[in-house]
Amino acid sequence: MAAPRRWLITGVSSGLGRAIAEAALAAGDHVAGTLRKRDQFASFEALAPGRAHAIALDVTEDDAPAVAVEEAVARLGGVDVLVNNAGYALVGPVEDISLVEARQEMETNFFGVLKMCQAVLPHFHARGGGRIINVASVAAVIGFPMNGLYGASKMAVYGLTETLAKELSPYGVKVTSIEPGGFRTNFALGSMAFPEKVSPHNRIAVEATQARMADFARIAQNDPAKGAQAVLALAAMDKPPVHLSLGEDALAMITGALKGRIEEYERFRDIGAKTAFGG
């Protein structure tokens, strides 16, 4: 029988991060879950006393990820799987998003992932391997209106994952980006922000987006508990993919977008390809 896995999961207060933590604990594994609010610690640790460990973390603080990793290693006796889940969506027109708002989005969604990966890698090298699972989004492949900065942050995670998977493969570290579709979580309520100032000509579109996202948790077609089971299966694979879509909706959107992109490159090949010397 395989030994229980030791998971470090960022952002376990709710949503997919919480579902992954609950699934891992139900499987008999040990989980260090990060939270920003200490009043959430008791309820998380009550999920599996002695196996669920709450750790304080704000991924935007420069040194905090390294401290959190060290605490997780100490409390679990090591880390086998890192899941970078913490993040939020900054929703609004690109032209109305301030640099302060944009930087906060990137600090959380991208630099937080980068810092966590860099902090855990010395431990993975010491033990001869490990798993990194980065939670991206379909927005990492598709540029949705009103999701420019969120999409940019997830595209950065998508690209980082591509490179890390190649760089770390020789050392037994396997890296995957998961790209979820719509899941029935409270993401749209608790993990979403809008720009402070909105131009008059964008106000109607922003209000419509807010209304649509408020209803999203009710109509999304995917079950977070089933998404969590897919992540557990991913962590157990000997040869995991670098990218994994979660949900039939995600697969349809991602493959459609990639096919359209290839067709567009081919359509304008005569313009873009004639750049060789002597051509």
GUSE-268959 format. One record per residue (C-alpha): z, y, x; residue in one letter; residue number from 1. Coordinates in steps of 0.2 Angstrom, whole numbers, plus 5000, padded with zeros to 4 digits. Layout:
// GUSE-268959
+------+------+------+-----+-----+
!   pz !   py !   px ! res !   n !
+------+------+------+-----+-----+
!    Z !    Y !    X !   A ! NUM !
...
+------+------+------+-----+-----+
***
This chain:
// GUSE-268959
+------+------+------+-----+-----+
!   pz !   py !   px ! res !   n !
+------+------+------+-----+-----+
! 5000 ! 5000 ! 5000 !   M !   1 !
! 4995 ! 5017 ! 5007 !   A !   2 !
! 5009 ! 5029 ! 5012 !   A !   3 !
! 5012 ! 5044 ! 5000 !   P !   4 !
! 5001 ! 5059 ! 5005 !   R !   5 !
! 5009 ! 5075 ! 5009 !   R !   6 !
! 5001 ! 5090 ! 5001 !   W !   7 !
! 5002 ! 5109 ! 5004 !   L !   8 !
! 4995 ! 5118 ! 4989 !   I !   9 !
! 4994 ! 5137 ! 4988 !   T !  10 !
! 4996 ! 5145 ! 4971 !   G !  11 !
! 5005 ! 5132 ! 4960 !   V !  12 !
! 5012 ! 5143 ! 4947 !   S !  13 !
! 4999 ! 5138 ! 4934 !   S !  14 !
! 4981 ! 5133 ! 4932 !   G !  15 !
! 4971 ! 5121 ! 4943 !   L !  16 !
! 4984 ! 5123 ! 4957 !   G !  17 !
! 4998 ! 5117 ! 4946 !   R !  18 !
! 4987 ! 5103 ! 4939 !   A !  19 !
! 4983 ! 5097 ! 4956 !   I !  20 !
! 5002 ! 5097 ! 4961 !   A !  21 !
! 5007 ! 5088 ! 4945 !   E !  22 !
! 4994 ! 5075 ! 4948 !   A !  23 !
! 4999 ! 5072 ! 4966 !   A !  24 !
! 5017 ! 5071 ! 4961 !   L !  25 !
! 5013 ! 5059 ! 4947 !   A !  26 !
! 5004 ! 5048 ! 4960 !   A !  27 !
! 5020 ! 5047 ! 4970 !   G !  28 !
! 5015 ! 5060 ! 4984 !   D !  29 !
! 5025 ! 5074 ! 4991 !   H !  30 !
! 5020 ! 5092 ! 4988 !   V !  31 !
! 5024 ! 5108 ! 4995 !   A !  32 !
! 5018 ! 5121 ! 4983 !   G !  33 !
! 5017 ! 5140 ! 4987 !   T !  34 !
! 5023 ! 5153 ! 4974 !   L !  35 !
! 5025 ! 5172 ! 4975 !   R !  36 !
! 5040 ! 5173 ! 4963 !   K !  37 !
! 5056 ! 5165 ! 4967 !   R !  38 !
! 5061 ! 5163 ! 4949 !   D !  39 !
! 5047 ! 5150 ! 4948 !   Q !  40 !
! 5055 ! 5139 ! 4961 !   F !  41 !
! 5067 ! 5129 ! 4951 !   A !  42 !
! 5054 ! 5124 ! 4938 !   S !  43 !
! 5042 ! 5118 ! 4951 !   F !  44 !
! 5054 ! 5108 ! 4961 !   E !  45 !
! 5061 ! 5100 ! 4944 !   A !  46 !
! 5044 ! 5092 ! 4942 !   L !  47 !
! 5049 ! 5079 ! 4955 !   A !  48 !
! 5066 ! 5082 ! 4963 !   P !  49 !
! 5065 ! 5078 ! 4982 !   G !  50 !
! 5046 ! 5077 ! 4982 !   R !  51 !
! 5041 ! 5094 ! 4975 !   A !  52 !
! 5046 ! 5108 ! 4987 !   H !  53 !
! 5043 ! 5127 ! 4983 !   A !  54 !
! 5039 ! 5139 ! 4997 !   I !  55 !
! 5037 ! 5157 ! 4996 !   A !  56 !
! 5020 ! 5164 ! 5001 !   L !  57 !
! 5010 ! 5180 ! 4998 !   D !  58 !
! 4994 ! 5175 ! 5007 !   V !  59 !
! 4989 ! 5194 ! 5010 !   T !  60 !
! 5004 ! 5196 ! 5022 !   E !  61 !
! 4997 ! 5193 ! 5040 !   D !  62 !
! 5010 ! 5181 ! 5047 !   D !  63 !
! 5016 ! 5173 ! 5030 !   A !  64 !
! 5003 ! 5159 ! 5030 !   P !  65 !
! 5009 ! 5152 ! 5047 !   A !  66 !
! 5027 ! 5153 ! 5042 !   V !  67 !
! 5023 ! 5144 ! 5026 !   A !  68 !
! 5014 ! 5130 ! 5035 !   V !  69 !
! 5028 ! 5128 ! 5047 !   E !  70 !
! 5040 ! 5127 ! 5033 !   E !  71 !
! 5029 ! 5114 ! 5024 !   A !  72 !
! 5028 ! 5103 ! 5039 !   V !  73 !
! 5047 ! 5104 ! 5042 !   A !  74 !
! 5051 ! 5099 ! 5024 !   R !  75 !
! 5038 ! 5086 ! 5021 !   L !  76 !
! 5038 ! 5079 ! 5039 !   G !  77 !
! 5020 ! 5084 ! 5041 !   G !  78 !
! 5005 ! 5089 ! 5031 !   V !  79 !
! 4990 ! 5078 ! 5026 !   D !  80 !
! 4981 ! 5089 ! 5014 !   V !  81 !
! 4979 ! 5107 ! 5013 !   L !  82 !
! 4973 ! 5114 ! 4996 !   V !  83 !
! 4968 ! 5133 ! 4997 !   N !  84 !
! 4969 ! 5137 ! 4978 !   N !  85 !
! 4978 ! 5154 ! 4978 !   A !  86 !
! 4967 ! 5168 ! 4972 !   G !  87 !
! 4962 ! 5180 ! 4958 !   Y !  88 !
! 4946 ! 5187 ! 4950 !   A !  89 !
! 4943 ! 5206 ! 4952 !   L !  90 !
! 4931 ! 5208 ! 4937 !   V !  91 !
! 4920 ! 5224 ! 4935 !   G !  92 !
! 4905 ! 5233 ! 4940 !   P !  93 !
! 4902 ! 5234 ! 4959 !   V !  94 !
! 4899 ! 5252 ! 4958 !   E !  95 !
! 4916 ! 5256 ! 4951 !   D !  96 !
! 4927 ! 5245 ! 4962 !   I !  97 !
! 4937 ! 5255 ! 4975 !   S !  98 !
! 4938 ! 5250 ! 4993 !   L !  99 !
! 4956 ! 5247 ! 4991 !   V ! 100 !
! 4953 ! 5235 ! 4976 !   E ! 101 !
! 4939 ! 5226 ! 4986 !   A ! 102 !
! 4949 ! 5224 ! 5001 !   R ! 103 !
! 4964 ! 5216 ! 4991 !   Q ! 104 !
! 4952 ! 5204 ! 4983 !   E ! 105 !
! 4945 ! 5199 ! 5000 !   M ! 106 !
! 4963 ! 5198 ! 5008 !   E ! 107 !
! 4968 ! 5186 ! 4995 !   T ! 108 !
! 4953 ! 5175 ! 4991 !   N ! 109 !
! 4945 ! 5174 ! 5009 !   F ! 110 !
! 4957 ! 5180 ! 5022 !   F ! 111 !
! 4971 ! 5170 ! 5014 !   G ! 112 !
! 4961 ! 5154 ! 5015 !   V ! 113 !
! 4956 ! 5158 ! 5033 !   L ! 114 !
! 4974 ! 5161 ! 5039 !   K ! 115 !
! 4980 ! 5145 ! 5030 !   M ! 116 !
! 4966 ! 5135 ! 5039 !   C ! 117 !
! 4970 ! 5142 ! 5056 !   Q ! 118 !
! 4989 ! 5139 ! 5053 !   A ! 119 !
! 4987 ! 5121 ! 5048 !   V ! 120 !
! 4974 ! 5116 ! 5061 !   L ! 121 !
! 4986 ! 5114 ! 5076 !   P ! 122 !
! 4995 ! 5101 ! 5066 !   H ! 123 !
! 4980 ! 5092 ! 5061 !   F ! 124 !
! 4974 ! 5091 ! 5079 !   H ! 125 !
! 4991 ! 5084 ! 5084 !   A ! 126 !
! 4990 ! 5070 ! 5071 !   R ! 127 !
! 4972 ! 5067 ! 5074 !   G ! 128 !
! 4965 ! 5072 ! 5057 !   G ! 129 !
! 4968 ! 5080 ! 5040 !   G ! 130 !
! 4960 ! 5086 ! 5024 !   R ! 131 !
! 4956 ! 5104 ! 5019 !   I ! 132 !
! 4951 ! 5107 ! 5001 !   I ! 133 !
! 4945 ! 5125 ! 4998 !   N ! 134 !
! 4944 ! 5130 ! 4979 !   V ! 135 !
! 4929 ! 5141 ! 4978 !   A ! 136 !
! 4919 ! 5144 ! 4961 !   S ! 137 !
! 4902 ! 5142 ! 4953 !   V ! 138 !
! 4902 ! 5161 ! 4958 !   A ! 139 !
! 4901 ! 5156 ! 4976 !   A ! 140 !
! 4883 ! 5151 ! 4972 !   V ! 141 !
! 4878 ! 5162 ! 4957 !   I ! 142 !
! 4879 ! 5181 ! 4957 !   G ! 143 !
! 4887 ! 5184 ! 4940 !   F ! 144 !
! 4887 ! 5202 ! 4933 !   P ! 145 !
! 4904 ! 5209 ! 4933 !   M ! 146 !
! 4909 ! 5197 ! 4946 !   N ! 147 !
! 4902 ! 5205 ! 4962 !   G ! 148 !
! 4918 ! 5206 ! 4973 !   L ! 149 !
! 4925 ! 5189 ! 4966 !   Y ! 150 !
! 4909 ! 5181 ! 4970 !   G ! 151 !
! 4908 ! 5189 ! 4987 !   A ! 152 !
! 4925 ! 5182 ! 4991 !   S ! 153 !
! 4921 ! 5164 ! 4985 !   K ! 154 !
! 4904 ! 5165 ! 4994 !   M ! 155 !
! 4913 ! 5169 ! 5010 !   A ! 156 !
! 4924 ! 5153 ! 5007 !   V ! 157 !
! 4909 ! 5143 ! 5003 !   Y ! 158 !
! 4901 ! 5148 ! 5020 !   G ! 159 !
! 4917 ! 5146 ! 5030 !   L ! 160 !
! 4919 ! 5129 ! 5023 !   T ! 161 !
! 4901 ! 5124 ! 5028 !   E ! 162 !
! 4905 ! 5129 ! 5046 !   T ! 163 !
! 4923 ! 5122 ! 5047 !   L ! 164 !
! 4916 ! 5105 ! 5041 !   A ! 165 !
! 4904 ! 5105 ! 5055 !   K ! 166 !
! 4916 ! 5111 ! 5068 !   E ! 167 !
! 4931 ! 5100 ! 5064 !   L ! 168 !
! 4921 ! 5084 ! 5060 !   S ! 169 !
! 4923 ! 5078 ! 5078 !   P ! 170 !
! 4942 ! 5079 ! 5077 !   Y ! 171 !
! 4944 ! 5069 ! 5061 !   G ! 172 !
! 4947 ! 5084 ! 5050 !   V ! 173 !
! 4937 ! 5084 ! 5034 !   K ! 174 !
! 4933 ! 5100 ! 5024 !   V ! 175 !
! 4927 ! 5102 ! 5006 !   T ! 176 !
! 4923 ! 5117 ! 4995 !   S ! 177 !
! 4926 ! 5113 ! 4977 !   I ! 178 !
! 4916 ! 5124 ! 4964 !   E ! 179 !
! 4924 ! 5123 ! 4947 !   P ! 180 !
! 4916 ! 5127 ! 4931 !   G ! 181 !
! 4926 ! 5133 ! 4916 !   G ! 182 !
! 4943 ! 5126 ! 4914 !   F ! 183 !
! 4956 ! 5128 ! 4900 !   R ! 184 !
! 4969 ! 5137 ! 4911 !   T ! 185 !
! 4977 ! 5154 ! 4910 !   N ! 186 !
! 4967 ! 5160 ! 4924 !   F ! 187 !
! 4959 ! 5174 ! 4913 !   A ! 188 !
! 4976 ! 5180 ! 4908 !   L ! 189 !
! 4986 ! 5179 ! 4923 !   G ! 190 !
! 4974 ! 5179 ! 4938 !   S ! 191 !
! 4962 ! 5193 ! 4933 !   M ! 192 !
! 4961 ! 5211 ! 4938 !   A ! 193 !
! 4950 ! 5225 ! 4933 !   F ! 194 !
! 4945 ! 5241 ! 4942 !   P ! 195 !
! 4957 ! 5256 ! 4939 !   E ! 196 !
! 4942 ! 5268 ! 4935 !   K ! 197 !
! 4927 ! 5263 ! 4926 !   V ! 198 !
! 4911 ! 5274 ! 4924 !   S ! 199 !
! 4907 ! 5279 ! 4906 !   P ! 200 !
! 4891 ! 5270 ! 4906 !   H ! 201 !
! 4899 ! 5254 ! 4911 !   N ! 202 !
! 4914 ! 5255 ! 4899 !   R ! 203 !
! 4906 ! 5245 ! 4885 !   I ! 204 !
! 4901 ! 5231 ! 4896 !   A ! 205 !
! 4918 ! 5230 ! 4904 !   V ! 206 !
! 4927 ! 5230 ! 4887 !   E ! 207 !
! 4915 ! 5216 ! 4882 !   A ! 208 !
! 4919 ! 5206 ! 4898 !   T ! 209 !
! 4938 ! 5208 ! 4895 !   Q ! 210 !
! 4936 ! 5202 ! 4877 !   A ! 211 !
! 4926 ! 5187 ! 4882 !   R ! 212 !
! 4937 ! 5182 ! 4896 !   M ! 213 !
! 4953 ! 5183 ! 4885 !   A ! 214 !
! 4945 ! 5170 ! 4874 !   D ! 215 !
! 4939 ! 5159 ! 4889 !   F ! 216 !
! 4955 ! 5148 ! 4890 !   A ! 217 !
! 4952 ! 5142 ! 4872 !   R ! 218 !
! 4933 ! 5138 ! 4874 !   I ! 219 !
! 4931 ! 5132 ! 4892 !   A ! 220 !
! 4925 ! 5114 ! 4891 !   Q ! 221 !
! 4935 ! 5107 ! 4906 !   N ! 222 !
! 4952 ! 5099 ! 4907 !   D ! 223 !
! 4962 ! 5104 ! 4922 !   P ! 224 !
! 4971 ! 5088 ! 4922 !   A ! 225 !
! 4955 ! 5079 ! 4924 !   K ! 226 !
! 4949 ! 5091 ! 4937 !   G ! 227 !
! 4965 ! 5087 ! 4947 !   A ! 228 !
! 4961 ! 5069 ! 4946 !   Q ! 229 !
! 4944 ! 5073 ! 4954 !   A ! 230 !
! 4953 ! 5082 ! 4968 !   V ! 231 !
! 4965 ! 5067 ! 4971 !   L ! 232 !
! 4949 ! 5056 ! 4972 !   A ! 233 !
! 4941 ! 5068 ! 4984 !   L ! 234 !
! 4957 ! 5068 ! 4996 !   A ! 235 !
! 4956 ! 5049 ! 4996 !   A ! 236 !
! 4937 ! 5048 ! 5002 !   M ! 237 !
! 4933 ! 5042 ! 5019 !   D ! 238 !
! 4917 ! 5052 ! 5019 !   K ! 239 !
! 4920 ! 5067 ! 5007 !   P ! 240 !
! 4906 ! 5079 ! 5003 !   P ! 241 !
! 4906 ! 5097 ! 5010 !   V ! 242 !
! 4903 ! 5103 ! 4992 !   H ! 243 !
! 4909 ! 5096 ! 4975 !   L ! 244 !
! 4906 ! 5104 ! 4958 !   S ! 245 !
! 4919 ! 5101 ! 4945 !   L ! 246 !
! 4913 ! 5100 ! 4928 !   G ! 247 !
! 4895 ! 5096 ! 4920 !   E ! 248 !
! 4894 ! 5115 ! 4917 !   D ! 249 !
! 4897 ! 5119 ! 4935 !   A ! 250 !
! 4884 ! 5106 ! 4941 !   L ! 251 !
! 4871 ! 5112 ! 4929 !   A ! 252 !
! 4873 ! 5130 ! 4934 !   M ! 253 !
! 4874 ! 5127 ! 4953 !   I ! 254 !
! 4859 ! 5115 ! 4954 !   T ! 255 !
! 4849 ! 5127 ! 4943 !   G ! 256 !
! 4853 ! 5142 ! 4954 !   A ! 257 !
! 4849 ! 5133 ! 4970 !   L ! 258 !
! 4832 ! 5126 ! 4963 !   K ! 259 !
! 4828 ! 5144 ! 4957 !   G ! 260 !
! 4832 ! 5151 ! 4974 !   R ! 261 !
! 4821 ! 5138 ! 4983 !   I ! 262 !
! 4807 ! 5142 ! 4971 !   E ! 263 !
! 4809 ! 5161 ! 4974 !   E ! 264 !
! 4808 ! 5158 ! 4993 !   Y ! 265 !
! 4793 ! 5148 ! 4992 !   E ! 266 !
! 4784 ! 5160 ! 4980 !   R ! 267 !
! 4786 ! 5174 ! 4993 !   F ! 268 !
! 4783 ! 5163 ! 5008 !   R ! 269 !
! 4767 ! 5173 ! 5012 !   D ! 270 !
! 4776 ! 5189 ! 5014 !   I ! 271 !
! 4792 ! 5182 ! 5023 !   G ! 272 !
! 4785 ! 5169 ! 5034 !   A ! 273 !
! 4772 ! 5178 ! 5044 !   K ! 274 !
! 4783 ! 5185 ! 5058 !   T ! 275 !
! 4778 ! 5174 ! 5073 !   A ! 276 !
! 4771 ! 5181 ! 5089 !   F ! 277 !
! 4752 ! 5180 ! 5090 !   G ! 278 !
! 4751 ! 5176 ! 5071 !   G ! 279 !
+------+------+------+-----+-----+
***
